[in-house]
Amino acid sequence: MNILFAVWLILAAPPFMSEPLSPTNRIRLDRGEIIRQCDREQGTQSAGYSLGIYHVPIEVMWQALVSLPLYDKFVERTTVSVLLDEKTKDRVVKSGLSDADQVEKLFAGNDPNFSKPDPAHPERIIVYSYQRNTFPWINDRWVLLEMNHDPKNHIQTWKRLAGNIRQDYGIWSLEPYGKDQTLGILEIHVDLAIPATGPFVSFAMDRTLPDTYRGFEAIARHLLKEKTSTGR
C-alpha cells in the first residue's frame, strides 16, 4: 500500500478503514458487503468512507476508474460525464453559472481528449471532469472536478473547481485482493447545498455507495468484453 495513503487511513478515517484487510473486514468483504460509514461534517457537508471488492483484476479496474466518459453510461445517477480541455474549464469556472443546461452551452469547441502531466509529479495525469447528477431526493446537481490519476499506485484524487454542488473532494485507491479481484477504498466529502440531517445523509450514502461500486464494475466488465472481442 502507498505509504502516504496508509498514513491518511490511520489519521483521517473510521476504524474499519485503518486496516482495510483486517480479518473482520475480510469476512464482510468476502460476503459481498460494501463496508461503509457516513459522518456529518460542518454545515451541510458529509463524509463517506467505504471498502468493497471488484471481481476483476486491478489493471482492468484502474482503467474502468479513469474511463470518466463512460460514467454516464454505467454509473447510476450520473447523467452527463464529459472531459474538458483547459480553455473550456476556464470558461466554466469564470462563468459563475449554476444551471447545468447553460453551463453545457459553453462546451462548444471543447477537446475531450485533453490531459496534462501533474507539474509536481510528471508520472501522474490531470484531467478536468464535468459531471451532472440526478438524485432521488434532489434534482440536477453538477460539478467540475480537477482529477489527478496516479497509475503507479492506482490512486485517483479530485477536488471541486465549480458547480452547484458546494463541495466535492476525495480519493479512490485500488489494491489487489486475491486472484483477479480488487479492493476499492473510497473517501469522499460532499456538500450538496441542501439541509441534511444525520439520518438522511446516512440513508443517502447507503443508497449511493453500493450503486457506485456496481457501476464501476460494470465499466470494467464492458472494457473486458471489448478487449476480448478485439483480441487485444
C-alpha contacts under 8 A as a table, 3 or more apart, distances in Angstrom:
res1	aa1	res2	aa2	distance
1	M	5	F	7.31
1	M	6	A	6.59
1	M	153	N	7.93
1	M	175	E	7.27
2	N	5	F	5.32
2	N	6	A	6.17
2	N	153	N	6.50
3	I	6	A	5.04
3	I	7	V	6.30
4	L	7	V	5.13
4	L	8	W	6.32
5	F	8	W	5.04
5	F	9	L	6.33
6	A	9	L	5.09
6	A	10	I	6.45
6	A	18	S	7.77
7	V	10	I	5.20
7	V	11	L	6.22
8	W	11	L	5.24
8	W	12	A	5.63
8	W	13	A	7.33
9	L	12	A	5.73
9	L	13	A	5.28
9	L	17	M	6.08
9	L	18	S	5.05
9	L	19	E	7.97
10	I	13	A	6.37
10	I	17	M	7.62
10	I	18	S	4.84
13	A	17	M	5.91
13	A	18	S	6.68
13	A	49	Y	7.29
14	P	17	M	5.54
14	P	18	S	6.84
14	P	37	Q	7.73
14	P	49	Y	7.58
15	P	18	S	5.32
15	P	19	E	7.57
16	F	19	E	6.31
16	F	20	P	6.45
16	F	25	N	7.18
17	M	20	P	5.13
17	M	49	Y	7.69
17	M	50	S	7.68
17	M	51	L	7.62
19	E	22	S	5.48
20	P	25	N	6.49
20	P	51	L	7.34
21	L	25	N	5.93
21	L	26	R	5.83
22	S	25	N	5.20
22	S	26	R	6.14
23	P	26	R	5.09
23	P	27	I	6.37
24	T	27	I	5.36
24	T	28	R	6.59
25	N	28	R	5.16
25	N	29	L	5.96
25	N	35	I	7.95
26	R	29	L	4.97
26	R	30	D	5.84
27	I	30	D	5.27
27	I	31	R	6.40
28	R	31	R	5.19
28	R	32	G	6.78
28	R	33	E	5.58
28	R	35	I	7.40
29	L	32	G	5.15
29	L	33	E	5.14
29	L	34	I	6.84
29	L	35	I	7.36
29	L	51	L	7.80
29	L	52	G	6.29
29	L	53	I	6.47
30	D	33	E	7.28
30	D	53	I	7.94
32	G	52	G	7.59
32	G	53	I	7.14
33	E	52	G	6.76
34	I	50	S	6.65
34	I	51	L	5.77
34	I	52	G	4.73
34	I	53	I	7.66
34	I	209	L	7.84
34	I	210	P	6.33
35	I	50	S	5.33
35	I	51	L	5.13
35	I	52	G	6.47
36	R	48	G	7.20
36	R	49	Y	5.45
36	R	50	S	4.16
36	R	51	L	6.55
36	R	206	D	7.75
36	R	209	L	7.90
37	Q	48	G	5.86
37	Q	49	Y	5.33
37	Q	50	S	6.55
37	Q	202	S	7.67
37	Q	205	M	7.93
38	C	46	S	6.92
38	C	47	A	5.63
38	C	48	G	4.51
38	C	49	Y	6.42
38	C	201	V	7.23
38	C	202	S	5.66
38	C	205	M	6.64
39	D	46	S	5.73
39	D	47	A	5.19
39	D	48	G	6.52
39	D	198	G	7.81
39	D	202	S	7.96
40	R	44	T	7.73
40	R	45	Q	6.55
40	R	46	S	4.55
40	R	47	A	6.44
40	R	198	G	6.28
40	R	201	V	7.82
41	E	44	T	7.17
41	E	45	Q	5.26
41	E	46	S	4.98
41	E	47	A	6.74
42	Q	45	Q	5.69
42	Q	46	S	7.59
44	T	191	D	5.81
44	T	192	L	7.42
44	T	193	A	6.39
44	T	194	I	6.53
44	T	195	P	5.91
44	T	196	A	5.95
45	Q	167	Q	7.55
45	Q	189	H	6.96
45	Q	190	V	5.58
45	Q	191	D	4.17
45	Q	192	L	7.37
45	Q	193	A	7.85
46	S	189	H	5.73
46	S	190	V	5.61
46	S	191	D	6.41
46	S	201	V	7.37
47	A	187	E	7.15
47	A	188	I	5.56
47	A	189	H	4.35
47	A	190	V	6.44
48	G	186	L	7.72
48	G	187	E	5.71
48	G	188	I	5.18
48	G	189	H	6.43
48	G	205	M	7.00
49	Y	185	I	7.80
49	Y	186	L	5.62
49	Y	187	E	4.65
49	Y	188	I	6.64
50	S	185	I	5.95
50	S	186	L	5.22
50	S	187	E	6.76
50	S	209	L	7.67
51	L	183	L	6.99
51	L	184	G	5.71
51	L	185	I	4.82
51	L	186	L	6.56
52	G	183	L	5.83
52	G	184	G	5.31
52	G	185	I	6.88
52	G	213	Y	7.27
53	I	177	Y	7.72
53	I	181	Q	6.86
53	I	182	T	5.68
53	I	183	L	4.72
53	I	184	G	6.07
54	Y	57	P	8.00
54	Y	61	M	7.58
54	Y	181	Q	5.69
54	Y	182	T	5.04
54	Y	183	L	6.31
54	Y	184	G	7.04
54	Y	213	Y	7.69
54	Y	217	E	6.16
55	H	180	D	6.63
55	H	181	Q	4.64
55	H	182	T	6.53
55	H	217	E	7.54
56	V	60	V	6.67
56	V	61	M	6.37
56	V	180	D	5.28
56	V	181	Q	4.82
56	V	182	T	6.35
56	V	217	E	7.63
56	V	220	A	7.19
56	V	221	R	7.71
57	P	60	V	5.56
57	P	61	M	6.23
57	P	176	P	7.44
57	P	179	K	7.66
57	P	180	D	4.16
57	P	181	Q	4.98
57	P	182	T	5.97
58	I	61	M	4.90
58	I	62	W	6.00
58	I	174	L	6.95
58	I	175	E	6.93
58	I	176	P	5.89
58	I	180	D	7.24
58	I	181	Q	6.66
58	I	182	T	5.23
59	E	62	W	5.08
59	E	63	Q	6.38
60	V	63	Q	5.16
60	V	64	A	6.32
60	V	220	A	6.02
60	V	223	L	7.48
60	V	224	L	7.35
61	M	64	A	4.98
61	M	65	L	6.21
61	M	182	T	7.23
61	M	216	F	7.78
61	M	217	E	7.26
61	M	220	A	5.60
62	W	65	L	5.07
62	W	66	V	6.36
62	W	151	P	7.68
62	W	154	H	6.38
62	W	174	L	7.36
63	Q	66	V	5.35
63	Q	67	S	6.05
63	Q	220	A	7.32
64	A	67	S	5.13
64	A	68	L	8.00
64	A	216	F	6.28
64	A	217	E	7.53
64	A	219	I	5.43
64	A	220	A	4.91
64	A	223	L	7.25
65	L	68	L	7.05
65	L	216	F	6.49
66	V	149	H	7.45
66	V	156	Q	7.89
67	S	70	L	5.76
67	S	71	Y	7.26
68	L	71	Y	5.40
68	L	81	S	6.61
68	L	82	V	7.30
68	L	83	L	7.31
68	L	129	S	7.31
69	P	72	D	6.97
69	P	81	S	5.38
69	P	82	V	5.58
69	P	83	L	6.79
70	L	73	K	5.35
70	L	74	F	6.49
70	L	81	S	7.22
70	L	219	I	7.10
71	Y	74	F	5.43
71	Y	75	V	5.14
71	Y	78	T	6.52
71	Y	80	V	7.82
71	Y	81	S	6.03
71	Y	215	G	7.78
71	Y	216	F	7.88
71	Y	219	I	7.85
72	D	75	V	5.85
72	D	76	E	7.54
72	D	77	R	7.83
72	D	78	T	4.86
72	D	79	T	4.99
72	D	80	V	5.20
72	D	81	S	5.42
73	K	78	T	7.91
73	K	79	T	7.78
74	F	215	G	5.13
74	F	216	F	7.19
74	F	218	A	6.35
74	F	219	I	6.25
75	V	78	T	5.79
75	V	211	D	7.21
75	V	212	T	6.05
75	V	214	R	7.65
75	V	215	G	4.25
75	V	216	F	6.66
76	E	79	T	7.97
76	E	211	D	6.37
76	E	212	T	6.98
76	E	215	G	6.59
77	R	133	N	5.31
77	R	134	T	5.08
77	R	135	F	6.09
78	T	81	S	7.05
78	T	131	Q	6.83
78	T	132	R	5.85
78	T	133	N	4.48
78	T	134	T	6.62
79	T	131	Q	7.63
79	T	132	R	5.60
79	T	133	N	5.52
79	T	134	T	6.93
80	V	130	Y	7.67
80	V	131	Q	5.59
80	V	132	R	4.93
80	V	133	N	7.15
81	S	129	S	7.01
81	S	130	Y	5.68
81	S	131	Q	4.59
81	S	132	R	6.55
82	V	112	P	6.87
82	V	129	S	5.95
82	V	130	Y	5.21
82	V	131	Q	6.66
83	L	111	D	7.92
83	L	112	P	4.86
83	L	113	N	7.18
83	L	114	F	7.47
83	L	127	V	6.99
83	L	128	Y	5.60
83	L	129	S	4.66
83	L	130	Y	6.10
84	L	88	T	5.90
84	L	89	K	5.81
84	L	107	F	7.77
84	L	110	N	6.25
84	L	111	D	6.44
84	L	112	P	5.35
84	L	113	N	7.92
84	L	114	F	6.83
84	L	127	V	7.53
84	L	128	Y	5.34
84	L	129	S	6.24
84	L	130	Y	6.99
85	D	88	T	5.44
85	D	89	K	6.01
85	D	110	N	6.10
85	D	111	D	5.50
85	D	112	P	6.31
85	D	113	N	7.56
85	D	114	F	5.09
85	D	115	S	7.34
85	D	127	V	7.92
85	D	128	Y	6.88
86	E	89	K	5.10
86	E	90	D	6.20
86	E	114	F	7.67
86	E	128	Y	7.77
87	K	90	D	5.12
87	K	91	R	6.31
87	K	110	N	7.92
88	T	91	R	5.03
88	T	92	V	6.29
88	T	106	L	6.95
88	T	107	F	6.23
88	T	110	N	6.04
89	K	92	V	5.25
89	K	93	V	6.24
89	K	128	Y	6.93
89	K	144	L	7.95
90	D	93	V	5.12
90	D	94	K	6.01
91	R	94	K	5.27
91	R	95	S	5.93
91	R	106	L	6.96
92	V	95	S	5.21
92	V	96	G	7.20
92	V	97	L	7.55
92	V	103	V	6.52
92	V	106	L	6.84
92	V	162	A	7.44
93	V	96	G	6.30
93	V	161	L	6.71
93	V	162	A	5.63
96	G	162	A	7.93
97	L	100	A	7.87
97	L	102	Q	7.15
97	L	103	V	6.36
97	L	163	G	7.81
98	S	102	Q	7.96
98	S	103	V	7.44
98	S	163	G	6.27
98	S	164	N	5.37
99	D	102	Q	5.49
99	D	103	V	6.33
99	D	164	N	7.77
100	A	103	V	4.94
100	A	104	E	6.16
100	A	132	R	7.45
100	A	140	D	7.50
100	A	141	R	7.65
100	A	142	W	6.42
101	D	104	E	5.33
101	D	105	K	6.71
102	Q	105	K	5.36
102	Q	106	L	7.33
103	V	106	L	5.58
103	V	107	F	7.63
104	E	107	F	5.46
105	K	108	A	6.56
107	F	110	N	5.31
111	D	114	F	5.90
114	F	127	V	7.05
115	S	125	I	6.65
115	S	126	I	5.79
115	S	127	V	5.02
115	S	128	Y	7.84
116	K	125	I	5.70
116	K	126	I	5.34
116	K	127	V	6.85
117	P	121	H	7.35
117	P	122	P	5.00
117	P	123	E	6.78
117	P	124	R	5.81
117	P	125	I	4.63
117	P	126	I	5.96
118	D	121	H	5.09
118	D	122	P	5.04
118	D	123	E	7.25
118	D	124	R	5.46
118	D	125	I	5.54
118	D	126	I	5.84
118	D	148	N	7.58
119	P	122	P	5.72
121	H	124	R	5.68
122	P	125	I	7.33
123	E	150	D	7.21
124	R	148	N	6.73
124	R	149	H	5.51
124	R	150	D	4.80
124	R	151	P	6.90
125	I	148	N	5.68
125	I	149	H	5.09
125	I	150	D	6.82
126	I	146	E	6.87
126	I	147	M	5.60
126	I	148	N	4.66
126	I	149	H	6.41
127	V	146	E	6.01
127	V	147	M	5.33
127	V	148	N	6.70
128	Y	144	L	6.92
128	Y	145	L	5.66
128	Y	146	E	4.74
128	Y	147	M	6.09
129	S	144	L	5.64
129	S	145	L	5.08
129	S	146	E	6.43
129	S	147	M	6.95
130	Y	142	W	7.32
130	Y	143	V	5.89
130	Y	144	L	4.44
130	Y	145	L	6.38
131	Q	142	W	5.57
131	Q	143	V	5.51
131	Q	144	L	6.45
132	R	140	D	6.72
132	R	141	R	5.80
132	R	142	W	4.16
132	R	143	V	6.58
133	N	139	N	7.71
133	N	140	D	5.63
133	N	141	R	5.17
133	N	142	W	5.95
134	T	138	I	6.83
134	T	139	N	5.07
134	T	140	D	4.83
134	T	141	R	6.28
135	F	138	I	5.18
135	F	139	N	5.80
135	F	140	D	7.44
136	P	139	N	7.24
138	I	141	R	7.75
141	R	163	G	7.73
141	R	164	N	6.00
141	R	165	I	6.08
141	R	192	L	7.69
142	W	163	G	5.45
142	W	164	N	5.85
142	W	165	I	6.16
143	V	160	R	6.86
143	V	161	L	7.59
143	V	162	A	5.85
143	V	163	G	4.16
143	V	164	N	6.52
143	V	165	I	5.85
143	V	168	D	7.87
144	L	160	R	6.00
144	L	161	L	5.48
144	L	162	A	5.15
144	L	163	G	5.96
145	L	158	W	6.18
145	L	159	K	5.46
145	L	160	R	4.61
145	L	161	L	5.51
145	L	162	A	7.35
145	L	168	D	7.94
146	E	158	W	5.51
146	E	159	K	5.48
146	E	160	R	6.46
146	E	161	L	6.62
147	M	156	Q	6.94
147	M	157	T	5.73
147	M	158	W	4.28
147	M	159	K	6.73
148	N	156	Q	5.70
148	N	157	T	5.22
148	N	158	W	6.10
149	H	154	H	7.61
149	H	155	I	6.20
149	H	156	Q	4.76
149	H	157	T	6.77
150	D	153	N	5.79
150	D	154	H	5.67
150	D	155	I	5.13
150	D	156	Q	6.22
151	P	154	H	4.79
151	P	155	I	6.74
153	N	173	S	7.90
153	N	174	L	7.93
154	H	173	S	5.90
154	H	174	L	5.47
154	H	175	E	7.57
155	I	171	I	7.07
155	I	172	W	5.68
155	I	173	S	4.50
155	I	174	L	6.57
156	Q	171	I	5.65
156	Q	172	W	5.08
156	Q	173	S	6.50
157	T	169	Y	7.50
157	T	170	G	5.74
157	T	171	I	4.35
157	T	172	W	6.39
158	W	168	D	7.88
158	W	169	Y	5.29
158	W	170	G	5.66
158	W	171	I	6.61
159	K	168	D	6.06
159	K	169	Y	4.32
159	K	170	G	6.91
160	R	163	G	7.72
160	R	167	Q	6.20
160	R	168	D	5.29
160	R	169	Y	6.13
162	A	165	I	7.88
163	G	166	R	6.74
164	N	192	L	7.53
164	N	193	A	7.68
165	I	168	D	7.06
165	I	190	V	7.71
165	I	191	D	6.20
165	I	192	L	4.77
165	I	193	A	6.34
166	R	190	V	7.61
166	R	191	D	5.26
166	R	192	L	5.81
166	R	193	A	5.67
167	Q	189	H	7.20
167	Q	190	V	5.25
167	Q	191	D	4.82
167	Q	192	L	7.11
168	D	188	I	7.24
168	D	189	H	5.58
168	D	190	V	4.54
168	D	191	D	6.62
169	Y	188	I	5.93
169	Y	189	H	5.40
169	Y	190	V	6.83
170	G	186	L	7.56
170	G	187	E	5.36
170	G	188	I	4.25
170	G	189	H	5.98
171	I	186	L	5.88
171	I	187	E	5.39
171	I	188	I	6.53
172	W	184	G	7.01
172	W	185	I	5.70
172	W	186	L	4.71
172	W	187	E	6.71
173	S	184	G	6.00
173	S	185	I	5.10
173	S	186	L	6.58
174	L	182	T	6.45
174	L	183	L	5.60
174	L	184	G	4.85
174	L	185	I	6.28
175	E	182	T	5.66
175	E	183	L	5.02
175	E	184	G	6.72
176	P	180	D	7.82
176	P	181	Q	6.27
176	P	182	T	4.69
176	P	183	L	6.07
177	Y	180	D	7.32
177	Y	181	Q	4.98
177	Y	182	T	4.80
177	Y	183	L	5.63
178	G	181	Q	5.64
178	G	182	T	7.60
191	D	194	I	7.66
196	A	200	F	6.12
196	A	201	V	6.25
197	T	200	F	5.24
197	T	201	V	6.25
198	G	201	V	5.30
198	G	202	S	6.24
199	P	202	S	5.12
199	P	203	F	6.17
200	F	203	F	5.11
200	F	204	A	6.21
201	V	204	A	4.95
201	V	205	M	6.13
202	S	205	M	5.11
202	S	206	D	6.14
203	F	206	D	5.12
203	F	207	R	6.32
204	A	207	R	5.15
204	A	208	T	6.19
205	M	208	T	5.21
205	M	209	L	5.77
206	D	209	L	6.05
206	D	210	P	7.08
207	R	210	P	6.67
207	R	211	D	6.99
208	T	211	D	5.22
208	T	212	T	6.16
209	L	212	T	5.03
209	L	213	Y	6.44
210	P	213	Y	5.19
210	P	214	R	6.24
211	D	214	R	5.08
211	D	215	G	6.02
212	T	215	G	5.04
212	T	216	F	6.32
213	Y	216	F	5.35
213	Y	217	E	6.28
214	R	217	E	5.16
214	R	218	A	6.14
215	G	218	A	5.04
215	G	219	I	6.43
216	F	219	I	5.04
216	F	220	A	6.35
217	E	220	A	4.95
217	E	221	R	6.22
218	A	221	R	5.14
218	A	222	H	6.14
219	I	222	H	5.01
219	I	223	L	6.25
220	A	223	L	5.08
220	A	224	L	6.20
221	R	224	L	4.93
221	R	225	K	6.08
222	H	225	K	5.10
222	H	226	E	6.25
223	L	226	E	5.06
223	L	227	K	6.12
224	L	227	K	5.02
224	L	228	T	6.17
225	K	228	T	5.12
225	K	229	S	6.13
226	E	229	S	5.14
226	E	230	T	6.17
227	K	230	T	5.35
227	K	231	G	5.88
227	K	232	R	5.31
228	T	231	G	5.05
228	T	232	R	6.74
